[in-house]
Amino acid sequence: MTYEETNIQAIIERRGYRSNIKGDKFSLYISNYPSNAKYLKSRIGNPKLVLAELCCSIGITLEYLAPGFKKVIGVDIDNKILEACKTNLKEAGVFYKTELIQGDVYSDNILKEIEADIVIYDIPYWYPHTQENKGDLVTKNPPLKDLIRKIKEYITPNIVIFSPPEWSYEYFKNELENIEFEKVFINQKHNRNQVYLGDLIIEEGITEIILND
Ligand SMILES: C[S@@+](CC[C@H](N)C(=O)[O-])C[C@H]1O[C@@H](n2cnc3c(N)ncnc32)[C@H](O)[C@@H]1O
């Protein structure tokens, strides 16, 4: 089913989100699958560490990862979306260990505000953004290499990047050098790629994970 054909209820049911999850169709559609967020928690979770997610949206990834960390930080530019994120994290019982920051993740001052051991960066470049005329948010993406250099300098070298499935291994390898490029398949569909940097690399090169929701 395409983005245009689907509706909020169908997304909630298909992905297995809580029935009272807050978010508009766009935010729900672009959000992570619970199965992938749970997998990530098992792979990178550590109760001694702090995790920050850049472009956290309504907090689906944070909701599932928070139980595996000492603290989580979510950053998003959109205040309305952050309000939904706050409600979702409260409902999930993890808001007490959450800090939410409203701001542009491409601003040096925002990056310098974040103190975390691991950063997830969800690249805001996804087909529904165009359908919803959210192109103004995505056309400003800085060159990946520059942003990752700043995250390493100001925050941590241990980074996970979520990328649309179309973005190639060669592109990331060329921009970032040592990487693990994990292709994520959910219900037999290539859903996204997860690029691991620093200590989060288990095996350099292309790897695969197959999940079902
Ligand atoms: C990339 S997705 C997030 C999906 C979410 N991380 C998840 O895993 O469920 C879109 C989000 O990026 C945010 N965004 C886009 N550009 C941004 C920017 N420059 N700074 C901060 N947030 C931004 C949007 O407001 C939107 O909520």
The ligand as a MOL file (V3000), in Angstrom:
LIG
                    3D

  0  0  0     0  0            999 V3000
M  V30 BEGIN CTAB
M  V30 COUNTS 27 29 0 0 0
M  V30 BEGIN ATOM
M  V30 1 C 13.4330 11.8790 9.9500 0
M  V30 2 S 11.8320 11.6280 10.4900 0 CHG=1
M  V30 3 C 11.8160 10.9520 12.0710 0
M  V30 4 C 11.3150 9.5130 12.4090 0
M  V30 5 C 11.7000 9.0540 13.8250 0
M  V30 6 N 13.1010 9.3200 14.0500 0
M  V30 7 C 11.4550 7.5710 14.1570 0
M  V30 8 O 12.3920 6.7800 14.0930 0
M  V30 9 O 10.3360 7.1760 14.4810 0 CHG=-1
M  V30 10 C 11.1660 13.2570 10.4160 0
M  V30 11 C 11.3690 14.2680 11.5590 0
M  V30 12 O 12.5260 15.0440 11.3080 0
M  V30 13 C 12.2670 16.3690 11.8110 0
M  V30 14 N 13.2380 17.3010 11.2080 0
M  V30 15 C 13.3860 17.6090 9.8970 0
M  V30 16 N 14.3800 18.5040 9.7280 0
M  V30 17 C 14.8810 18.7660 10.9760 0
M  V30 18 C 15.9290 19.6050 11.4710 0
M  V30 19 N 16.6640 20.3580 10.6460 0
M  V30 20 N 16.1770 19.6120 12.8060 0
M  V30 21 C 15.4300 18.8620 13.6550 0
M  V30 22 N 14.4210 18.0480 13.2410 0
M  V30 23 C 14.1520 18.0030 11.9280 0
M  V30 24 C 10.8080 16.6310 11.4200 0
M  V30 25 O 10.2120 17.6520 12.2030 0
M  V30 26 C 10.1910 15.2440 11.6320 0
M  V30 27 O 9.5740 15.1450 12.9000 0
M  V30 END ATOM
M  V30 BEGIN BOND
M  V30 1 1 1 2
M  V30 2 1 2 3
M  V30 3 1 2 10
M  V30 4 1 3 4
M  V30 5 1 4 5
M  V30 6 1 5 6
M  V30 7 1 5 7
M  V30 8 2 7 8
M  V30 9 1 7 9
M  V30 10 1 10 11
M  V30 11 1 11 12
M  V30 12 1 11 26
M  V30 13 1 12 13
M  V30 14 1 13 14
M  V30 15 1 13 24
M  V30 16 1 14 15
M  V30 17 1 14 23
M  V30 18 2 15 16
M  V30 19 1 16 17
M  V30 20 1 17 18
M  V30 21 2 17 23
M  V30 22 1 18 19
M  V30 23 2 18 20
M  V30 24 1 20 21
M  V30 25 2 21 22
M  V30 26 1 22 23
M  V30 27 1 24 25
M  V30 28 1 24 26
M  V30 29 1 26 27
M  V30 END BOND
M  V30 END CTAB
M  END
